[in-house]
Amino acid sequence: MHLEHWDKCLSLIKTKISIQSFETWFKPIESISYNNKTLTLKVPNKFFYEWLEEHYIKLLNEVISNVLGKNGRIEYKIPDNTLTKNKIKAAKLNYKNTFLESSNLNNLNSNYVFKNFISGKCNSVARIAGKKICNSPGNNPFNPLMVYGGTGLGKTHIIQAIGNKIINNNNNNKSVYYVTSEKFANQFIDSLKENKLKNFNKFYTNIDVLIIDDVQFFSGKTKTQEVFFHIFNQLNLNQKQIVLSADKSPIKLSGLEERLVSRFKSGLTVELEKPDYQTRLNILKFKVKKDNLSISDDVVEYIAREVDSNIREIEGVLISLMAHSTIYKMGIDLNNLISVVAKLAGARILCIGDLMLDRFVYGTVERISPEGPIPIIHVDKEATMLGGAGNVVRNVVALGAQCTFVSAIGTDDGGKRLTSLVSQLRNVEAYLLRESGRPSTIKTRYMAEGQQLLRADQETDAPLAPATESDIRLAALDAIPGSDAVVLSDYGKGVLSESVIQCVIEKAKLEGKPIIVDPKGNDFSRYAGANFITPNSSELALASGRLLSDDSSIVEAERATQTVTNLAVSRPQYWLSWCQETN
């Protein structure tokens, strides 16, 4: 009788809530007995019971009254923890070859360990808490652990270090899974399309340690937030460890449901701050020693003093310095360094060009598809970063300069991601003009064993709409007077039309601003009037029509290109004529 009554209750409940909520909070309940109008139900634990009472009490009262009558009531039986744990373990064993096939658990970066994480006042709390978690994952006061802070402060490093340490401590007996919020959302969407939502939920609810990076990207994704909320509760219920990262504290994360933010705050929230001088110095010394770099202590100390932003920019300056030394075949001493940094410190660089999203899909290849034959990549992780002109902007600010950035993007998801990444850059004032119907440029590289297997491009080289092109010119021309130099980063994707190029060059020359061009195509005459053009070897060969075989052939090609561009100086003055047309 009790089973029949509970089945009727479940049938009614199922019509009133989402399938996900039903599967999470009602499917696990077992009916034990029915006596004196009282239905006794077995729930997994006390937390589960409290959750039902807090969120579904009205629904349960309504359903019980309908099935059992006005005097009907519910009693709960909470089993001991041992029984609950045994059931979970059994479920995991029966579930080895479902969603797990497309979600490799061994996806942590082995370089992200505590040994390589330089501790200081800015991050010591996160480090200490992380190590304590490793000793008893899930059974500690720091569950969940939320690490937040700006770009380049080591969030990804510390959360993956926790995962690597747990694996080492437990001899791979605990399942540890690292995933970005973006990948989680994509997995959820794919599971819906393929009717594998049950597999998706099973996979995530049976993980011992779940590490999710950049949870701020859950913003606005209502369905994704809902499913993650239930997964979070189930993991928490089963004393599984949850580790999260974000760019802001939970209370400042916009576009997230209040109940989800409440869960994020329920454990330990730790901020990673900008490193102080001593920490910056220790980071640089570690990097110099690790990479066996020949740099004197006074140079290292100077960088640590002058670059007071994030860790990524500190390392970027060091890398740029090494590149400068290699290119110009000069040693790295303090005088050379001061000269380079002084020129860049506080400088304002205007960059105009084609912004791209570089997407990397990393994995392993274990077999070849018989239908292809093509390699089958098992995806471990994904990463996105600014590419094209965006990479120029990143390097400019890494060297200590300020940057005004003008480009065009689509109104698609790629455009939203690009906007988000640019907004995270320090000292960048961006004018990203959105053009409806135009795809944002996305270059996806599939990587395995350090090799690029495939690149897939989403892009267009069609001219910008006249209105968008006009806005590009206006934004660029307006920024030139306040800039110290102008960079044209041309990838041939439509932002730098001939009109835009010549308008910018002519205005910059009138203002006495140097112009640097990263060219595209075989016609360098379109950059007439620029001070520097920086082609690579293939671009120079194409533009000059010469085969580059040695140093002398490169010099000849360079002279030929210069002749072409000098002859083109007499072109019509696009900037003046355009200004006259537009008043």
C-alpha positions in Angstrom: 0.0 0.0 0.0 2.8 2.5 0.9 4.4 2.0 -2.5 1.2 2.7 -4.3 0.6 5.8 -2.3 4.1 7.1 -2.9 3.9 6.3 -6.6 0.7 8.5 -6.8 2.5 11.3 -5.0 5.4 11.1 -7.4 3.1 11.2 -10.4 1.6 14.4 -9.2 5.0 16.0 -8.2 6.4 15.2 -11.6 3.8 17.4 -13.2 4.6 20.4 -11.1 8.4 20.7 -11.2 11.2 20.3 -13.7 12.5 16.9 -14.6 15.9 17.9 -13.2 14.5 18.8 -9.8 12.4 15.7 -9.7 15.4 13.5 -10.5 17.6 15.2 -8.0 15.2 15.6 -5.0 12.4 13.1 -5.3 13.6 10.1 -7.3 16.1 9.1 -4.5 13.4 9.0 -1.9 12.1 5.5 -0.8 8.8 4.7 0.7 9.1 2.4 3.8 5.7 2.1 5.4 2.2 3.5 5.8 0.3 3.5 9.1 -2.4 5.7 10.5 -2.5 8.1 7.6 1.3 8.6 7.9 3.6 7.8 5.0 7.2 7.1 6.2 9.9 8.1 3.6 13.6 7.2 3.7 15.9 10.1 2.6 19.6 10.0 2.1 20.6 12.3 4.9 19.7 15.2 7.2 20.7 17.8 4.6 18.4 16.2 2.1 15.5 16.3 4.5 16.2 19.9 5.4 16.3 20.9 1.8 12.9 19.2 1.1 11.4 21.0 4.1 12.8 24.4 3.1 12.0 24.3 -0.6 9.2 21.8 -1.3 7.1 21.8 1.9 4.1 23.5 0.3 4.2 21.1 -2.7 4.5 18.0 -0.4 1.6 19.2 1.8 -0.5 19.7 -1.3 0.3 16.3 -2.8 -0.1 14.4 0.5 -3.4 16.0 1.1 -4.6 15.0 -2.3 -3.4 11.4 -2.1 -3.9 10.6 1.7 -6.6 13.0 2.6 -6.7 16.1 4.9 -5.1 14.2 7.8 -2.3 12.7 5.8 1.2 13.4 6.9 4.8 12.4 6.2 7.6 11.2 8.5 11.2 10.9 7.4 13.8 8.3 8.2 17.4 9.3 7.9 19.8 6.4 7.5 23.4 6.4 8.8 26.2 7.8 6.7 27.8 4.4 6.0 24.8 3.1 4.2 24.6 6.3 2.1 28.3 6.2 1.2 28.2 2.5 0.1 25.3 3.2 -2.2 27.1 6.1 -3.9 30.2 4.0 -4.4 28.2 1.2 -6.0 26.6 3.7 -8.4 30.0 5.0 -9.4 31.2 1.6 -10.3 28.2 0.8 -12.5 28.7 4.0 -14.3 32.2 3.8 -15.7 31.6 3.8 -19.5 28.9 6.4 -20.1 29.5 10.1 -20.0 33.1 9.4 -18.8 34.1 8.4 -22.3 33.9 12.0 -23.5 35.2 13.6 -20.3 38.7 12.4 -19.4 39.2 12.8 -15.7 43.0 13.1 -16.0 42.8 16.7 -17.4 44.9 18.7 -14.9 48.0 20.6 -16.0 50.9 18.8 -14.3 52.8 22.1 -14.2 50.2 23.6 -11.8 51.5 22.3 -8.5 52.1 23.9 -5.1 55.9 23.7 -5.6 55.6 26.1 -8.5 53.1 28.4 -6.8 55.1 31.2 -5.1 53.4 32.2 -1.9 53.2 35.7 -0.4 50.9 37.9 1.6 48.7 38.2 -1.5 47.9 34.5 -1.7 49.0 32.7 1.5 45.4 32.1 2.8 44.4 30.4 -0.5 47.6 28.3 -0.4 47.1 27.2 3.2 43.4 26.4 2.7 44.2 24.5 -0.5 46.7 22.3 1.3 44.3 21.6 4.1 41.7 20.6 1.6 44.1 18.1 0.1 44.5 16.3 3.4 40.8 15.6 3.7 38.8 16.6 0.6 35.1 17.0 1.2 35.5 16.6 5.0 36.7 20.1 6.0 35.4 23.6 6.7 36.5 24.9 3.3 33.8 23.2 1.2 33.3 24.8 -1.2 36.5 26.8 -1.6 35.9 29.9 -3.8 39.1 31.6 -5.0 38.6 35.0 -6.7 40.7 37.8 -8.1 41.7 39.7 -11.2 43.4 38.3 -14.4 46.8 36.8 -14.1 46.9 36.4 -10.3 47.2 32.6 -10.2 43.6 31.4 -9.8 43.8 28.6 -12.3 47.2 27.6 -10.9 46.1 27.2 -7.3 42.8 25.3 -8.0 44.6 22.9 -10.3 47.4 22.5 -7.7 44.7 21.3 -5.3 43.5 18.7 -7.7 47.0 17.4 -8.5 47.9 17.2 -4.8 44.7 15.2 -4.0 45.4 12.8 -6.8 49.0 12.3 -5.5 47.8 11.9 -1.9 45.2 9.3 -2.7 47.1 7.3 -5.4 44.5 8.1 -8.0 41.8 6.6 -5.8 39.7 9.8 -5.9 38.2 11.1 -9.1 39.2 14.7 -9.6 37.8 16.7 -12.5 38.8 20.1 -13.7 36.5 22.0 -16.1 35.9 25.6 -17.1 32.4 27.0 -16.7 32.3 27.5 -20.4 33.1 23.8 -21.1 30.5 22.7 -18.4 27.8 24.8 -20.2 28.7 23.3 -23.5 28.6 19.8 -22.1 25.2 20.5 -20.7 23.9 21.8 -24.0 25.3 18.8 -25.8 23.8 16.4 -23.3 20.4 18.0 -23.9 20.8 17.7 -27.7 21.9 14.1 -27.5 19.3 13.2 -24.9 22.1 12.3 -22.4 21.1 14.5 -19.5 20.9 11.6 -17.1 24.4 10.6 -18.0 25.6 14.1 -17.6 24.1 14.4 -14.1 25.4 11.0 -13.1 28.9 11.8 -14.2 29.1 15.0 -12.2 27.3 13.9 -9.1 29.7 10.9 -8.7 32.9 13.0 -8.9 35.0 13.1 -5.6 36.5 16.5 -6.3 35.0 19.0 -8.8 37.0 22.0 -9.8 35.3 24.7 -11.9 37.2 27.7 -13.3 35.8 31.1 -14.1 32.2 30.5 -12.7 31.4 34.2 -13.6 30.7 32.9 -17.1 27.6 31.1 -15.8 26.1 34.6 -15.8 22.8 34.8 -17.7 22.8 31.0 -18.4 19.6 30.2 -16.5 19.3 26.5 -17.4 23.0 25.9 -16.9 22.8 27.5 -13.4 19.8 25.4 -12.5 21.5 22.1 -13.4 24.8 23.2 -11.7 22.8 24.2 -8.6 21.4 20.6 -8.3 24.8 19.0 -9.0 26.4 21.3 -6.4 23.8 20.3 -3.8 24.2 16.6 -4.5 28.0 16.8 -4.2 27.7 18.8 -1.0 25.2 16.3 0.3 27.6 13.5 -0.3 30.6 15.3 1.2 32.4 15.7 -2.0 34.9 18.6 -2.4 34.0 21.6 -4.6 36.6 24.1 -5.7 35.7 27.2 -7.7 37.3 30.3 -9.1 35.9 33.6 -10.3 37.1 37.1 -11.2 35.0 38.7 -8.4 33.7 37.9 -5.0 30.4 35.9 -5.0 28.4 39.0 -3.8 29.7 41.0 -6.8 28.9 38.4 -9.5 26.1 39.7 -11.6 23.7 37.5 -13.6 23.8 34.6 -11.1 20.8 33.3 -9.2 20.8 34.3 -5.5 20.5 30.7 -4.4 23.7 29.8 -6.3 25.6 32.7 -4.9 24.5 31.6 -1.5 26.0 28.2 -2.1 29.3 29.8 -3.2 29.5 31.7 0.0 28.7 28.7 2.2 32.3 27.6 2.5 35.5 29.6 2.4 35.9 32.6 0.0 39.5 33.8 -0.6 40.8 36.7 -2.6 44.0 36.6 -4.5 45.5 40.1 -4.5 48.1 41.8 -6.5 51.5 40.6 -5.4 53.7 42.8 -3.2 57.3 43.6 -4.1 58.8 40.7 -2.2 56.4 38.2 -3.8 57.0 39.7 -7.3 60.8 39.4 -6.6 60.4 35.7 -5.5 58.3 34.9 -8.6 60.9 36.4 -10.9 63.8 34.7 -9.2 62.0 31.4 -9.4 61.3 31.9 -13.1 64.9 32.9 -13.8 66.3 29.8 -12.0 63.7 27.4 -13.5 64.3 28.5 -17.1 68.1 28.9 -16.5 68.1 32.5 -17.7 71.2 34.7 -17.6 69.8 37.8 -15.9 71.5 39.7 -13.1 69.9 40.4 -9.7 69.7 44.1 -10.3 67.7 43.6 -13.4 65.3 41.2 -11.7 64.9 43.7 -8.8 64.2 46.5 -11.2 61.4 44.6 -12.9 59.9 43.6 -9.5 59.9 47.2 -8.4 58.5 48.8 -11.6 55.9 46.2 -12.7 53.4 46.1 -9.9 50.4 44.6 -11.7 49.7 40.9 -11.9 51.9 37.8 -12.2 51.1 37.2 -15.9 52.3 40.7 -16.8 55.5 40.4 -14.7 56.4 37.2 -16.5 55.4 38.9 -19.8 57.9 41.7 -19.2 60.6 39.1 -18.5 59.8 37.2 -21.7 59.8 40.4 -23.7 63.1 41.4 -22.3 64.6 38.1 -23.3 63.2 38.5 -26.8 64.6 42.0 -27.1 68.0 40.7 -26.1 67.9 37.9 -28.7 66.7 40.1 -31.5 69.2 42.9 -31.0 72.0 40.6 -29.8 72.7 42.6 -26.7 73.2 41.6 -23.2 70.6 42.2 -20.5 72.0 44.8 -18.1 70.2 47.4 -16.0 71.0 50.3 -18.3 69.5 48.6 -21.3 66.5 47.6 -19.3 65.8 51.0 -17.9 66.0 52.5 -21.3 63.4 50.0 -22.7 61.1 50.3 -19.7 61.3 54.1 -19.5 60.2 54.5 -23.0 57.1 52.3 -22.4 56.1 53.3 -18.9 53.1 55.5 -19.1 53.1 55.5 -22.9 49.8 55.5 -24.7 49.6 53.2 -27.7 46.7 53.3 -30.2 46.1 49.8 -31.8 43.7 49.4 -34.6 43.1 46.0 -36.2 41.4 42.7 -36.5 40.5 41.1 -33.2 40.3 37.3 -33.1 39.5 34.6 -30.5 42.1 31.9 -30.3 40.5 28.8 -29.0 42.6 25.7 -28.0 41.2 22.2 -27.6 43.7 19.9 -25.8 43.4 16.2 -25.7 44.9 12.8 -26.4 44.8 10.6 -29.4 44.5 6.9 -28.7 43.0 5.5 -31.9 42.2 6.2 -35.5 38.6 6.3 -36.8 38.1 3.5 -39.3 35.6 5.6 -41.3 38.1 8.4 -42.0 40.7 7.3 -41.3 41.2 10.3 -39.0 42.6 10.6 -35.5 40.0 10.7 -32.7 40.9 13.3 -30.0 39.6 12.7 -26.5 39.2 16.3 -25.1 40.8 17.0 -21.8 40.5 20.8 -21.6 39.8 24.0 -23.6 41.2 27.5 -23.4 40.5 30.8 -25.1 42.6 33.9 -25.4 42.8 37.1 -27.4 44.4 36.6 -30.8 45.2 38.8 -33.8 45.3 42.5 -32.8 44.2 41.4 -29.4 47.6 39.7 -28.9 49.3 43.0 -29.7 47.2 44.7 -27.1 48.1 42.1 -24.5 51.8 42.6 -25.2 51.6 46.4 -25.1 50.0 46.4 -21.6 52.4 43.6 -20.4 55.3 46.0 -21.1 53.7 48.7 -18.9 52.1 50.9 -21.5 48.5 52.0 -21.8 46.5 51.0 -24.9 43.5 52.4 -26.8 42.1 49.6 -28.9 39.7 49.9 -31.9 38.3 46.9 -33.7 35.0 45.4 -34.9 33.3 42.2 -33.7 30.0 40.3 -34.3 27.0 40.2 -32.0 27.4 36.4 -31.6 28.8 34.4 -28.7 32.3 34.8 -30.0 31.9 38.6 -29.8 30.6 38.3 -26.2 33.6 36.2 -25.2 36.0 38.7 -26.9 34.4 41.6 -25.1 34.8 39.8 -21.8 38.5 39.0 -22.4 39.3 42.5 -23.4 37.5 43.9 -20.4 39.8 41.9 -18.1 42.9 43.6 -19.5 44.5 46.3 -17.4 45.1 49.7 -18.8 43.0 49.2 -22.0 40.4 51.5 -23.3 38.5 49.5 -25.9 36.2 50.6 -28.7 34.8 47.2 -30.0 32.2 48.1 -32.6 29.5 45.4 -33.0 28.1 44.6 -36.4 25.0 42.4 -36.5 25.2 39.4 -38.9 29.0 39.5 -39.1 30.7 36.5 -37.5 33.4 37.2 -35.0 36.7 35.6 -36.0 37.4 32.4 -34.1 40.3 30.1 -34.8 40.1 26.8 -33.1 43.2 24.6 -32.8 43.0 21.0 -31.8 46.1 19.9 -30.0 47.4 16.5 -28.9 50.9 15.5 -27.6 52.2 19.0 -28.4 51.1 18.8 -32.0 48.4 20.7 -33.8 46.1 18.2 -35.5 43.6 20.6 -37.1 42.6 24.2 -37.2 39.0 25.3 -37.8 38.3 28.9 -38.7 35.1 30.9 -38.3 35.7 34.2 -40.1 34.9 36.6 -42.9 37.1 38.9 -44.9 34.1 40.9 -46.3 34.3 44.7 -46.0 32.6 46.2 -43.0 29.3 47.8 -43.4 29.7 51.6 -44.3 28.4 52.7 -40.9 30.7 50.4 -39.0 33.7 51.5 -41.1 32.8 55.2 -40.4 32.7 54.5 -36.7 36.1 52.8 -36.9 37.6 55.9 -38.5 36.0 58.2 -36.0 37.2 56.3 -33.0 40.7 56.0 -34.4 41.0 59.6 -35.5 39.7 60.8 -32.1 42.3 58.7 -30.2 45.4 59.7 -32.3 46.1 63.1 -30.7 46.3 61.6 -27.2 48.5 58.6 -28.3 52.3 58.4 -28.4 52.3 55.8 -31.2 49.9 54.1 -33.6 49.9 50.4 -34.4 48.0 49.0 -37.4 47.6 45.2 -36.9 46.3 44.0 -40.2 45.0 40.4 -40.6 42.9 41.0 -43.7 39.5 40.6 -41.9 38.0 43.9 -42.9 38.8 46.3 -40.1 41.7 48.0 -41.9 40.2 49.0 -45.2 42.3 51.2 -47.5 40.3 54.2 -46.5 40.8 53.5 -42.8 44.5 52.9 -43.2 45.2 56.1 -45.1 43.0 58.3 -42.9 44.8 57.0 -39.8 48.3 57.4 -41.4 47.7 60.9 -42.6 46.2 62.0 -39.3 49.0 60.4 -37.3 51.7 62.1 -39.5 50.0 65.5 -39.1 50.1 64.9 -35.3 53.7 63.8 -35.4 52.9 60.2 -34.2 55.0 57.3 -35.3 53.1 54.5 -37.2 54.0 50.8 -37.0 52.3 48.3 -39.3 52.0 44.6 -39.0 51.0 44.0 -42.7 48.9 41.6 -44.6 48.8 40.7 -48.3 51.2 41.4 -51.2 50.6 45.2 -51.6 52.5 47.2 -49.0 51.8 50.4 -50.9 48.5 50.6 -49.0 50.6 51.4 -45.9 52.4 54.4 -47.6 53.6 56.9 -45.0 54.0 54.5 -42.1 57.3 54.7 -40.2 57.8 51.0 -39.8 56.4 47.8 -41.4 57.1 44.5 -39.7 56.4 41.6 -42.1 57.5 38.1 -41.5 59.6 36.3 -44.1 56.7 34.9 -46.1 54.9 38.2 -46.2 58.1 40.0 -47.3 58.7 37.5 -50.0 55.2 37.8 -51.3 55.2 41.6 -51.3 58.6 41.9 -52.9 58.2 39.0 -55.4 61.6 37.7 -54.3 62.8 34.4 -53.0 64.4 34.8 -49.6 67.4 32.5 -49.3 70.0 34.5 -47.3 70.6 37.9 -45.6 71.4 39.7 -48.9 68.2 38.6 -50.5 66.3 39.8 -47.5 68.0 43.2 -47.8 67.1 43.4 -51.5 63.5 42.5 -50.8 63.3 45.1 -48.1 64.7 47.8 -50.4 62.2 46.9 -53.2 59.3 47.1 -50.7 60.5 50.5 -49.4 60.6 51.8 -53.0 57.1 50.7 -53.6 55.8 52.3 -50.5 57.7 55.5 -51.1 56.2 55.8 -54.5 52.8 55.5 -53.0 53.1 58.5 -50.7 51.5 60.7 -53.3 48.2 59.0 -53.0 45.0 61.1 -52.4 44.7 62.3 -48.9 41.9 60.1 -47.7 41.8 61.6 -44.2 41.4 65.2 -45.5 38.8 64.3 -48.1 36.8 62.2 -45.7 36.8 65.0 -43.1 35.5 67.4 -45.8 32.7 64.9 -46.7 31.7 64.4 -43.1 32.3 68.0 -41.9 
